[in-house]
Amino acid sequence: MADKMPKRNKKNFRPTKKGAGMTEAGVKAYRRKNPGSKLQTAVTGKVKAGSKDAKRRKSFCARSKGQMKKFPKAAADPNSRLRQARRRWKCR
């Protein structure tokens, strides 16, 4: 699995302080290594209610809320990757 991931560098992955997650370049690199992948970047802008992007955001926020329950240390730390990613996705 590790050989299917792009290199862990500033070009492919955002630092925690900048919201964590993969950059557009990282997603493209991943998709090159994994043909047929449907990986996408985070939904960060304004979205129309009920749109595909709104549904993706709602789904991510629901999954990550479960992670907050599973990892209370990360949930308590405002600088954790989990909290930063949720902030970037604009989860409430």
MDAnalysis code that builds the backbone (N, CA, C; Angstrom):
import MDAnalysis as mda
import numpy as np

u = mda.Universe.empty(276, n_residues=92, atom_resindex=np.repeat(np.arange(92), 3), trajectory=True)
u.add_TopologyAttr("name", ["N", "CA", "C"] * 92)
u.add_TopologyAttr("resid", np.arange(1, 93))
u.add_TopologyAttr("resname", ["MET", "ALA", "ASP", "LYS", "MET", "PRO", "LYS", "ARG", "ASN", "LYS", "LYS", "ASN", "PHE", "ARG", "PRO", "THR", "LYS", "LYS", "GLY", "ALA", "GLY", "MET", "THR", "GLU", "ALA", "GLY", "VAL", "LYS", "ALA", "TYR", "ARG", "ARG", "LYS", "ASN", "PRO", "GLY", "SER", "LYS", "LEU", "GLN", "THR", "ALA", "VAL", "THR", "GLY", "LYS", "VAL", "LYS", "ALA", "GLY", "SER", "LYS", "ASP", "ALA", "LYS", "ARG", "ARG", "LYS", "SER", "PHE", "CYS", "ALA", "ARG", "SER", "LYS", "GLY", "GLN", "MET", "LYS", "LYS", "PHE", "PRO", "LYS", "ALA", "ALA", "ALA", "ASP", "PRO", "ASN", "SER", "ARG", "LEU", "ARG", "GLN", "ALA", "ARG", "ARG", "ARG", "TRP", "LYS", "CYS", "ARG"])
u.atoms.positions = np.array([
    [0.823, -1.197, 0.000],
    [0.000, 0.000, 0.000],
    [0.865, 1.257, 0.000],
    [1.956, 1.266, 0.749],
    [2.791, 2.457, 0.863],
    [3.365, 2.878, -0.488],
    [3.661, 1.918, -1.353],
    [4.231, 2.269, -2.656],
    [3.177, 2.886, -3.576],
    [1.905, 2.795, -3.220],
    [0.827, 3.367, -4.024],
    [0.524, 4.814, -3.623],
    [1.158, 5.283, -2.559],
    [0.946, 6.660, -2.101],
    [2.030, 7.569, -2.669],
    [1.704, 8.839, -2.950],
    [2.732, 9.772, -3.412],
    [3.692, 10.111, -2.266],
    [4.842, 10.683, -2.623],
    [5.830, 11.056, -1.612],
    [5.226, 12.033, -0.614],
    [5.628, 11.892, 0.626],
    [5.120, 12.766, 1.684],
    [5.990, 14.027, 1.724],
    [5.631, 15.020, 0.925],
    [6.381, 16.269, 0.895],
    [5.422, 17.460, 0.830],
    [5.970, 18.659, 0.825],
    [5.138, 19.871, 0.850],
    [4.300, 20.032, -0.408],
    [4.762, 19.446, -1.494],
    [4.015, 19.557, -2.749],
    [2.736, 18.709, -2.703],
    [2.820, 17.540, -2.086],
    [1.695, 16.599, -2.095],
    [0.790, 16.662, -0.865],
    [1.323, 17.089, 0.267],
    [0.542, 17.109, 1.503],
    [0.665, 18.460, 2.192],
    [-0.440, 18.960, 2.701],
    [-0.459, 20.213, 3.446],
    [0.059, 19.969, 4.854],
    [0.793, 20.921, 5.417],
    [1.176, 20.781, 6.822],
    [-0.058, 20.944, 7.703],
    [0.022, 20.472, 8.925],
    [-1.116, 20.516, 9.832],
    [-1.630, 21.946, 10.016],
    [-0.737, 22.900, 10.154],
    [-1.138, 24.293, 10.395],
    [-1.955, 24.866, 9.241],
    [-1.773, 24.328, 8.048],
    [-2.489, 24.831, 6.870],
    [-3.759, 24.036, 6.582],
    [-4.154, 23.155, 7.492],
    [-5.401, 22.442, 7.320],
    [-5.270, 20.971, 7.014],
    [-4.047, 20.455, 6.979],
    [-3.815, 19.027, 6.753],
    [-4.386, 18.567, 5.418],
    [-4.217, 17.319, 5.070],
    [-4.777, 16.753, 3.846],
    [-3.875, 16.871, 2.634],
    [-4.318, 16.268, 1.541],
    [-3.553, 16.269, 0.297],
    [-3.828, 17.534, -0.509],
    [-2.810, 17.961, -1.238],
    [-2.966, 19.092, -2.140],
    [-3.485, 18.572, -3.473],
    [-3.798, 19.480, -4.369],
    [-4.250, 19.080, -5.700],
    [-3.158, 18.263, -6.406],
    [-1.896, 18.686, -6.251],
    [-0.782, 17.954, -6.855],
    [-0.671, 16.551, -6.266],
    [-0.903, 16.423, -4.959],
    [-0.853, 15.130, -4.294],
    [-1.930, 14.196, -4.804],
    [-3.127, 14.731, -5.005],
    [-4.231, 13.920, -5.525],
    [-3.911, 13.455, -6.942],
    [-3.352, 14.340, -7.761],
    [-2.978, 13.958, -9.134],
    [-1.915, 12.873, -9.126],
    [-0.929, 13.002, -8.219],
    [0.123, 11.993, -8.112],
    [-0.471, 10.654, -7.684],
    [-1.399, 10.690, -6.735],
    [-2.044, 9.468, -6.265],
    [-2.813, 8.808, -7.401],
    [-3.537, 9.603, -8.169],
    [-4.355, 9.052, -9.255],
    [-3.491, 8.483, -10.378],
    [-2.293, 9.047, -10.576],
    [-1.362, 8.473, -11.564],
    [-0.909, 7.087, -11.126],
    [-0.637, 6.940, -9.826],
    [-0.170, 5.651, -9.299],
    [-1.299, 4.641, -9.141],
    [-2.534, 5.120, -9.088],
    [-3.697, 4.261, -8.872],
    [-4.750, 4.542, -9.937],
    [-4.555, 4.019, -11.148],
    [-5.514, 4.279, -12.223],
    [-6.923, 3.840, -11.819],
    [-7.899, 4.637, -12.175],
    [-9.277, 4.322, -11.840],
    [-9.715, 4.892, -10.498],
    [-8.786, 5.501, -9.771],
    [-9.116, 6.086, -8.474],
    [-10.019, 7.300, -8.663],
    [-10.895, 7.525, -7.693],
    [-11.783, 8.683, -7.746],
    [-11.496, 9.664, -6.609],
    [-10.272, 9.604, -6.069],
    [-9.890, 10.487, -4.976],
    [-10.006, 11.945, -5.409],
    [-10.546, 12.780, -4.533],
    [-10.712, 14.202, -4.810],
    [-10.173, 15.013, -3.642],
    [-9.941, 16.301, -3.897],
    [-9.479, 17.188, -2.831],
    [-10.665, 17.610, -1.964],
    [-10.368, 18.291, -0.881],
    [-11.392, 18.713, 0.085],
    [-12.361, 19.717, -0.533],
    [-13.583, 19.695, -0.032],
    [-14.590, 20.681, -0.433],
    [-14.433, 21.848, 0.530],
    [-13.858, 22.962, 0.048],
    [-13.538, 24.064, 0.953],
    [-14.334, 25.328, 0.670],
    [-14.900, 25.461, -0.499],
    [-15.609, 26.694, -0.842],
    [-17.079, 26.637, -0.494],
    [-17.806, 27.649, -0.967],
    [-19.255, 27.665, -0.775],
    [-19.871, 26.630, -1.692],
    [-20.884, 25.944, -1.199],
    [-21.568, 24.931, -2.008],
    [-23.069, 25.149, -1.941],
    [-23.728, 24.769, -3.006],
    [-25.178, 24.860, -3.060],
    [-25.760, 23.684, -2.272],
    [-26.753, 23.956, -1.458],
    [-27.369, 22.908, -0.639],
    [-27.883, 21.776, -1.522],
    [-27.554, 20.547, -1.148],
    [-28.021, 19.381, -1.893],
    [-27.153, 18.996, -3.075],
    [-26.112, 19.789, -3.365],
    [-25.227, 19.468, -4.490],
    [-24.311, 18.304, -4.129],
    [-23.608, 17.768, -5.132],
    [-22.683, 16.652, -4.897],
    [-21.617, 17.038, -3.876],
    [-21.077, 18.242, -4.023],
    [-20.045, 18.695, -3.091],
    [-20.595, 18.837, -1.674],
    [-21.812, 19.321, -1.555],
    [-22.430, 19.453, -0.226],
    [-22.596, 18.083, 0.417],
    [-22.954, 17.092, -0.379],
    [-23.111, 15.732, 0.142],
    [-21.765, 15.144, 0.546],
    [-20.712, 15.424, -0.246],
    [-19.370, 14.951, 0.123],
    [-18.927, 15.570, 1.432],
    [-19.171, 16.879, 1.579],
    [-18.800, 17.566, 2.819],
    [-19.552, 16.964, 4.002],
    [-20.844, 16.770, 3.845],
    [-21.656, 16.223, 4.933],
    [-21.153, 14.834, 5.327],
    [-20.798, 14.029, 4.337],
    [-20.300, 12.685, 4.581],
    [-18.960, 12.721, 5.315],
    [-18.043, 13.588, 4.853],
    [-16.741, 13.697, 5.502],
    [-16.909, 14.150, 6.947],
    [-17.743, 15.153, 7.147],
    [-17.936, 15.686, 8.494],
    [-18.513, 14.627, 9.431],
    [-19.418, 13.814, 8.924],
    [-19.995, 12.742, 9.738],
    [-18.929, 11.703, 10.093],
    [-18.104, 11.323, 9.117],
    [-17.044, 10.331, 9.380],
    [-16.024, 10.881, 10.362],
    [-15.636, 12.131, 10.166],
    [-14.603, 12.695, 11.032],
    [-15.138, 12.966, 12.437],
    [-16.438, 13.164, 12.556],
    [-17.024, 13.323, 13.890],
    [-16.883, 12.022, 14.671],
    [-17.011, 10.903, 13.981],
    [-16.787, 9.600, 14.602],
    [-15.343, 9.446, 15.051],
    [-14.411, 9.988, 14.264],
    [-12.998, 9.951, 14.640],
    [-12.759, 10.790, 15.893],
    [-13.497, 11.895, 16.011],
    [-13.357, 12.755, 17.196],
    [-13.752, 11.971, 18.458],
    [-14.763, 11.113, 18.337],
    [-15.189, 10.302, 19.481],
    [-14.172, 9.204, 19.778],
    [-13.608, 8.645, 18.703],
    [-12.669, 7.537, 18.860],
    [-11.322, 8.004, 19.417],
    [-10.939, 9.232, 19.079],
    [-9.638, 9.765, 19.498],
    [-9.833, 11.067, 20.276],
    [-10.210, 10.962, 21.556],
    [-10.498, 12.170, 22.335],
    [-9.303, 13.107, 22.504],
    [-8.079, 12.563, 22.485],
    [-6.890, 13.422, 22.590],
    [-6.802, 14.349, 21.388],
    [-7.022, 13.793, 20.201],
    [-6.989, 14.600, 18.980],
    [-8.142, 15.596, 18.970],
    [-9.284, 15.191, 19.487],
    [-10.453, 16.071, 19.520],
    [-10.220, 17.257, 20.456],
    [-9.449, 17.039, 21.513],
    [-9.193, 18.102, 22.487],
    [-8.139, 19.088, 22.011],
    [-7.231, 18.646, 21.150],
    [-6.133, 19.490, 20.670],
    [-6.560, 20.272, 19.436],
    [-6.655, 21.603, 19.504],
    [-7.095, 22.380, 18.346],
    [-6.105, 22.342, 17.178],
    [-4.872, 21.911, 17.426],
    [-3.876, 21.843, 16.354],
    [-3.672, 20.440, 15.805],
    [-4.527, 19.492, 16.181],
    [-4.388, 18.129, 15.662],
    [-4.780, 18.102, 14.192],
    [-4.277, 17.127, 13.464],
    [-4.600, 17.012, 12.035],
    [-6.104, 16.846, 11.841],
    [-6.729, 16.108, 12.738],
    [-8.169, 15.881, 12.651],
    [-8.935, 17.201, 12.760],
    [-8.630, 17.984, 13.763],
    [-9.329, 19.263, 13.966],
    [-9.031, 20.244, 12.832],
    [-7.791, 20.250, 12.368],
    [-7.425, 21.164, 11.276],
    [-8.143, 20.781, 9.988],
    [-8.231, 19.481, 9.720],
    [-8.918, 19.020, 8.512],
    [-10.403, 19.364, 8.591],
    [-11.005, 19.168, 9.758],
    [-12.420, 19.510, 9.927],
    [-12.639, 21.006, 9.721],
    [-11.714, 21.807, 10.179],
    [-11.820, 23.257, 9.987],
    [-11.718, 23.592, 8.499],
    [-10.815, 22.933, 7.823],
    [-10.624, 23.188, 6.388],
    [-11.857, 22.798, 5.579],
    [-12.499, 21.708, 5.966],
    [-13.708, 21.251, 5.289],
    [-14.937, 22.047, 5.718],
    [-14.758, 22.927, 6.722],
    [-15.850, 23.744, 7.272],
    [-16.935, 22.885, 7.930],
    [-16.475, 21.936, 8.719],
    [-17.408, 21.119, 9.512],
    [-17.771, 21.915, 10.766],
    [-18.979, 21.789, 11.224],
    [-19.403, 22.513, 12.434],
    [-19.019, 21.768, 13.671],
])
